[in-house]
């Protein structure tokens, strides 16, 4: 099942996406409930009643969780080819090619934007903006000390994230939060799918920049699979319903080219993940 957060005028709603018929079927939620997007669905034991369908082309899609309650958990260097291209770039001298344990960092909730919204590039702040196509996990059931065997039972579903990164800020500050958390640096969507929709051990991911294929991989190539990531994070840290885990990006990011191929105003980044859909955002230079 595909669940979208969307708006009609100033009113936010949540509903089931019917792609075959080009419709979205809203749930009967209060305005306060719908304000949190699919969190209103995740936290219910059963789905609410539905209202009359609306044509998809009459609504504006928003991020499935427009403003997460906590920072988004992210995983670095989780595909071998990407870990090697990152090492070859000289960005992280002395670091091992393939991590022994998952590398975890985060992005702030305010960075989240919807498909179709602009990724804002401010050349006064950064001139090295990169793209990173990622499968994101949405936690549906809280837990601490979750075993890898039980991990997928705690998953509600999945969505797409573009882990946009200011490489120069990432390097300058010696940590990743600032370079990863600039305004608009977390496109998410176009909607979320329930966990039964895809096989996360065998799901294709592609990223295009201006229709040029830059990234193409499969989740079967993850160094640390999703159960391992959930077990790692929840060891001493309670995961809660609505938490988001971006699982890492494959090879083909801008910094991996020689010279690097960073994003510029007007560039369009399109990410496709089989079984979910397409997340597309145009880059726009900030105006001052």
Secondary structure as GFF3:
##gff-version 3
##sequence-region A 1 288
A	DSSP	beta_strand	2	8	.	.	.	ID=ss1
A	DSSP	beta_strand	11	18	.	.	.	ID=ss2
A	DSSP	beta_strand	23	27	.	.	.	ID=ss3
A	DSSP	alpha_helix	31	34	.	.	.	ID=ss4
A	DSSP	alpha_helix	39	42	.	.	.	ID=ss5
A	DSSP	beta_strand	50	55	.	.	.	ID=ss6
A	DSSP	three_ten_helix	56	58	.	.	.	ID=ss7
A	DSSP	beta_strand	60	62	.	.	.	ID=ss8
A	DSSP	beta_strand	72	76	.	.	.	ID=ss9
A	DSSP	alpha_helix	80	88	.	.	.	ID=ss10
A	DSSP	beta_strand	103	107	.	.	.	ID=ss11
A	DSSP	three_ten_helix	109	111	.	.	.	ID=ss12
A	DSSP	beta_strand	112	113	.	.	.	ID=ss13
A	DSSP	beta_strand	119	121	.	.	.	ID=ss14
A	DSSP	beta_strand	129	130	.	.	.	ID=ss15
A	DSSP	beta_strand	133	139	.	.	.	ID=ss16
A	DSSP	three_ten_helix	151	154	.	.	.	ID=ss17
A	DSSP	beta_strand	155	163	.	.	.	ID=ss18
A	DSSP	beta_strand	165	166	.	.	.	ID=ss19
A	DSSP	alpha_helix	167	173	.	.	.	ID=ss20
A	DSSP	alpha_helix	177	180	.	.	.	ID=ss21
A	DSSP	beta_strand	186	194	.	.	.	ID=ss22
A	DSSP	three_ten_helix	195	197	.	.	.	ID=ss23
A	DSSP	beta_strand	204	209	.	.	.	ID=ss24
A	DSSP	beta_strand	212	218	.	.	.	ID=ss25
A	DSSP	three_ten_helix	219	221	.	.	.	ID=ss26
A	DSSP	alpha_helix	226	234	.	.	.	ID=ss27
A	DSSP	beta_strand	244	249	.	.	.	ID=ss28
A	DSSP	three_ten_helix	254	256	.	.	.	ID=ss29
A	DSSP	beta_strand	268	273	.	.	.	ID=ss30
A	DSSP	beta_strand	277	285	.	.	.	ID=ss31
###
